[in-house]
Amino acid sequence: TAGQVSDYIGARALLSSLPNVDWLLGDRGYDADWFRDALKDKGIRPCIPGRKQRKTPVKYDQRRYKRRNRIEIMFGRLKDWRRVATRYDRCPKVFLSAIALAAIVIYWL
């Protein structure tokens, strides 16, 4: 989602297309009871810390959550590629190809 848009909007849009996974790692922006319930209904265990304003604390796997930074680092490296960051390619296939090429160069070379 864009910076000024709540993460709930993106979560609601992608909820029906989530693959079969064991865990979903997310930041505090995805902390909502309806989202946690929807994930549990799909058999996915949420690893999302609670917001600071939450009155009752939420349990989550802290060790697993700390490893989430690997995903953030990967997206940061991909955004170093101007073509990927600004999304010059409007065709989804060409954009995915640019991401694949950038990932190969970043992690293989």
Secondary structure, DSSP 8 states (H G I E B T S, - for coil): --TTS-HHHHHHHHGGG--S-SEEE--GGG--HHHHHHHHHTT-EEE----TT-SS-----HHHHHTTHHHHHHHHHHHTSHHHHHT---SHHHHHHHHHHHHHHHHH-
